[in-house]
């Protein structure tokens, strides 16, 4: 990495050039600053380089509008074809929120209720009188998941039907009593889709087209449950261990059903995210239900609502979901209070590059939390061999003798400025608050773990390698 006074102006020039070229090529629509565009590019390109994932298509909603759309990397490898923002990628389980919305539309139409028992529609399924439609949408039903694996089993290369999936997996004994646990299960959404079709009298895809895609201007949506994406779109890849990337096998018709059947360009998924922010498609009462965390019968939170994960990031409430089908992984994070969202679509399965990119972009919309700012300041100080001992407990100050400070500086300073610095897990232990931070560099990823005492003093500040 270059050093000296010329580096800031050099970076700015590169960012402006990249931004100008993106606009000329039609790949970017932006309300982001040149610095933000540069940051997004750094996060995306670093994640692709580290993971080996061929490409990522990104869309960003900022201040209630689609502010940036761009694609990075290669959408096709043989022959090589650059990724373009107009290409479609399979979005996998992000499709579930569209199925949940279809259920809520049926509630609005008076054709079903969230607390209807499944037995009202399919009485012969296991304990159907105890399981509600809400339990299906919140993964609290107990029905076993028909596809928890991260690869395509041989049976899945053959065609099936939603009815065959339900007959096999929703007639087994439950994995747990209804409403007592949260456990992700694709079977729930296959069944929810069947219920929508039964009460509406229409195929689910036709209902989604009429009531969601067309009103929102989502013109690129394609049903990958019916077949492969056209040759003009991204190709999905997989690899064996650290072997070469290979075109991913395609699931047989019927296996994705209402659980993961959709593909689209990133910009169209951003249109959907924007509708969640604006609450523009459903009734307000429907959004209240869709965004409300579901609790188990003992009152335990699930961090899941109806087709959406819920929680807080950097002090801001979020709605999120990831998705994976053969050859593709996706991630989307919606931040209603700042009217922002991030969409990332990638074309290799079983790799978390989409989540890494999305998490790295979120701070551009929310700003860093005070905890991230504090930890980053300490971290960058240690890169330079500096330590503000007033922030540390006696034990931690003893740990940071001169040798420790020198080791931190010599090993961390060559990595340069972090591409992203994001807080992840938190927990309580030993009367202290534990935090984990993921630090993303161009060359590698690190993990920082801290313990904070009730008086705010830091008892631990440890850095270790982390796999991307």
N, C-alpha and C positions, 0 to 999 in steps of 0.2 A: 504494500500500500504506500503511495507517495506521501512524503512528509514535506513540511515547509509551508510558507505563506501562500504559495500558488495553489495549494490543494482545494480550499473552499471554492475559488472561482472556477477551477477545473471541473469540480463536481457539478456546479451550477450549470456550466456550459453543456456538459454531457446530458444533464436532466432536461434542459430546454431543447437540445437537439432531439433526444428520444421522444419528447412530448410532441415536437413539431412533426417528426416522421410518422408518429402514431396517428395524428390528425389527418395527415395527407393520405395515409393508407386506408382511412376509414375505419380503423380499428379502435379508436378511442373517442368517447364523448366525455368531456371533463368539466367539472367545476372544482377539481382539486388543484391545489397549488403545484408549481413545478417541483418543489421539495417533496410534496406528498406523492406525486407521480414517481419520482425517483425512489422513494422509500418502498412503494408498492412493488416496483420492478425488482428492487434488491431482495425483498422478502420472497417474491415468487421465484426468481431465478436461482436464489440460493437454495431454496427448498427443492427445486427440481434437480439441481446439480448434486445435492447431497443424497437425495432419495433415488435418483435414476429414473423418476417418473418422466415420461416423454413430454407432457404438456399440461398447462393449466389455463382455463378460461375464467376470467375474473370480472365481476360486476360489483360496483359500490354505489349504495344509496347514501347521500349526504344531504342533510337539511330538507328531507322530504322530496328529493328528486334523484333520478339516476344520474350520478355525477361522473362515473368513469366505467368504461367497458374496454377490456383489452385481453388478448390471448398471448401466451408465452410458450415457446418450445415447439415441438413437432407433434402434429395431430396424427400423422401417418409416417411410418419409418421406411417402408420399402414399397414403392419409391418414397423418398422423403417429401413431406409436405408440411409447410409451416402451419401452426395453429392459427385460426382466424376467429374473431369474436362472433362471427355469424354461424359458426359450426355448432352442431348439436352434440351433447354428451348425455349419456344415461345418468339420471339423478338418483336412482335407487330408492332408498327408503324415505327420501324427502317427499316422494309421492304420497306417503301416508297422510300428510297434512291436507292434501287435496281430497282424499277419501273421507277424512274427518269432516272437511267442509261440506262434502256432499251429504253426509249424514245430517249435519246441522241444517242444511237447506231442506231436507226432508222433514226435520222437526218444524222448521218455519212453515212448511206447507201443510202441517198437521197430519202427516202420514206416519210418523213414529215419534217415540219419546226416548230420550237418552236412558231412562231407567226402565224401559221395556225389557222384559226377560227375553233372552235369545229363543226360548221355547215358543214364544209367540210366532216366530217365523220359521224356526227349525227345531221342532220339539224332540227329535230323536237323537240329538247330540248329547254328549256327556254332561250331566247336571245342568242342562240348558235352562231349567226353571230358576236356578240360583245365580246365573250369570247374566249381567245386563249389557246393553249396547255400550254404555259408558265404560264398563270394564274391558270390553274389547278394545275401544279406542285408547284406553289408558294403560294397557298391558297388565291388568290386574285380574284377568279372568282365570288363569291357571291352565289354559290350553297350551299344549306343548308346541314349541317352535319347529316348523318343518324344515327350516334352513338356517341353522346357527353357524354353519361352516363358512369359511372364507374361500371356498373353491366350489366348482360345479361338479357334483357327484355324477357318476355315469348314468344313473336313472333319470337325472334331470336333463339329459340330452334328448330324451324322448318327449313327445307332447303329453300334456296332462290337461286337466280341467280344474277349476276351483272346487267343483263338487268332489272330485277324486281326492284333492288335498284335504278337504274338510272331513270326508269319510274316513281317511286314514288317521289324521292327527287330532281331530276333534271328537273322536269316538273312543280315544284312549282314556285311561284314568288321568285325572288332572295332576299337574306338577305340584299344585298347592291348592288349598281351599280358596274359593272365589273371594276376592277382595282383601286377602290377608297378606299378600306380597306383591311386589312389582318385579316382573321378569319379562324381558322383551320377547315377543313372539310374533313372527310374520303371519302365523295362522289366524291371529285375531283380525287382521286386516283383510285377509281373503274372505273371511266370514262377514265382516262389516260390508265389504263390497257386494257380496251376494244379497245381503239384506237391503241395501240401497236399490239394487236392480229389481228385487222382488216388490218393493213398495212403490217404486217409480214407474215400473213397467218398461224401463229403458236400459240398454247397456250402459255401464258406468262411464265408458269413454264418451258416449254421446251426451250424457248428462253433464259431464265436466266441460265438454266443448260448448254446450248451449248456455250453461249457467256460470261458468268461470272463465274459460280460456277466451272465448269470443268477447265477452264484456270487458275483459282486461287488456285486450289487444295482444294476447299471447299467441302469435301466429305460427311459431316454430314447433309447437308441441307434436311429438311423434310417439306412437305406442310401440315400445321395443318388446312388449310381450308378444306382439304379432310377428316380429321378424327383426333382422338386423337393421341398424341405421343405414341410410343410403351411403354410397361411396364418397359423396361430397362432404360427409361429416367426419368426426373423429373416430378413429379405430381404437378399440379397447385392447389393452395388453396385460400379460402376466408373466411371471418368471418362476423358474424352479430354483429355490435357494438364491445364489448369487449368479445364476446363469444368465444367458441372453434374454432379452425381451422377446416374447412371441405373441402373435395374435391370440386373444383369449377365446376360448370356446363359447358358443352362444347357448344359453338356456333354451330348452324346448318351449314351444308355444304353450302358454297356460301357467307356467311356473311363477311368473312375476305378478300376474293378476292385479289386485288392488293394493298390493303391498310394496311394489317397486317397479311399476310398468312404464313410467314416464321418462321421456328425454326431451331436451330443449336446449336452446342457447342460454348462456348465463344472463343475458339482458332480460329474457322473458321471465326467468325465475326471480330476478330483481323486481319486475313488475308485480309479481305475486307478493313479494316481501313488502313492497310499497303499499299494497292493498291492506296488508295486515297492520301496518303502521297507521294508515289513514282510516282503517275500519270502514272501507268503502263498499264492500260487496255484500256482506252479511248484515243481519240486524245486530245492534249493539249487544243485545242479550246473548246472541250466539257467540260473539267474540269473547264476552265475559266467560262463557263456558269453555271455549276453546283454549283460553290463556290461563285458566285457573288450575293450579297444581292439584292433582288428585291425591288424596290420602288413603292409606290402607285402613282397614276397620279398626285398628288400634290407634289411629291418629298419626301414624308415621308418614312424613312427607316422601313423595316418590321422585321429586324433581322432574316430573312429567305431567303434562296436561292432556289434551286430546290431539295426538299427532305431533306434538311439539315438546321438546325439552324446555324447562324453565329454570331460572335462577338469576344470579347477578354476576356481572363482570365489571371490574373496575368501579364498583359501586353503582352500576346501572343495571336495571332489570333487562333480561334478554329472553328471546324465544329462539330456539335453535334446533337443528337436526342434521345428522349426517346421513349418507346413503352409500350403499355398495351393492353392485351387481357385477357379474363377470366382466372384468376389464375396466371398470370405472369406479371411482370413489368421489363423493361430493360432500360439501359442507356449506351450510348457510347459517348466519347469525343475524338476528334482527334486534335492534336496540330502539324500542318504541319511544323512550323519553327524549332521545336526541334525534329522533326521526332518521335513523341510519340503519344500514344493513350491509352485509358482505356476502357475496356468493362466490364459491370457488368450485369449479368442476375439473376433474383430472381423469386421465385415461390409462390408469394402471390400477389393478385391484390389490387389496391386502397391504396397502401402504398409506401412511397418515399424512402425506404431503398436503392434502386439501385442508385438513385441520390446522396444520402448521402455518400455512399461508393465511387462512382466515384469522387465526389468533394473532398473527403478526400485524394484520391490517387494522383490527379493532381499535387499538390505541390511537390511531389517526382520527377516529370518530369520537372517541370518549375522552382522550387524554389519558395519561397514566394516573393510576391511583397514587395516593400519598405513600402507600407502602412500597409501590414499585419505584417511585421517585427516590425514596430514602435508600432502598437497597441498591439501586443503580448508582447513586452518588457514592455510596461506600465502595461498591465494586470498581467503579472507574478510578476512585482514589487509590485503591490497592493496586490497580494496574500501574499507577505512577509511583507506588511505594509510599503512599500517604495513608494515615489512619487517624480518624477523629476518635480518640479513646473515650471521650465523654459519652459516647453513645453505647458503650459496651459495659457489661458486668465485669466484676473482678476476675472471674474465671476466664471469660473470653479475652480480656486484656492480657491475662497470663498466657493464653494459647498463642496470641499474636506477639511472640517475641520477634526479635529482629530477623532471625532466620526465616520464620514463617512469612513475614512481610516481604522479604527478599524473594522467597520462592513464589509467592503470589505474583509479585511484579514481573519477575523474569519469565514466568510461564504464561501470564495472561496479557501482558502488554503487546507481544507480537501479534495477537489476534486482532488488534485494532478495535474500532468502535463496534459495539453489538448492532446487528441488523434489527433484532427485536429483543425485548426484555419483558416477559409476561409472567405474572403471578398465576399459579395453578392451584394445587391442593392446599387446604388449610385444615388444621386439626388441633385439638387440645391434648396436652400430655404433660404430666409432672407439674401442673399448675402454670404451664406456659403455653403460648400460642405458637404452633408450628406453621411455617409457610414454605412452599416450594416454588421456585421461579425457574422458568426455562429461558436460557440465554442463547440466542441464535446468532452465530457468526457465519461469515462466508465459508470458512474452512471446516467448521464443526459446531456441534451443539454442546452446551454445558448445562448442568443443573446446580442451582444454588439452594441450599436449605438453611433456614434460620429458625431459631427459637427466641421468642420475645417474652421477657418477664412482665408481670403486672405493672411494674413501674416504668415500662417502656424500654428498659435496657436490653440490649441484644446479648443473649447467652451463647448463641452459636451462629457462625457465618462460614459455612463450608461449601466449597465448589468441587464438583466432580464431573467426569465425562458423562455425556448422555447420548444414546443412539438417536438419530433423527427419525 
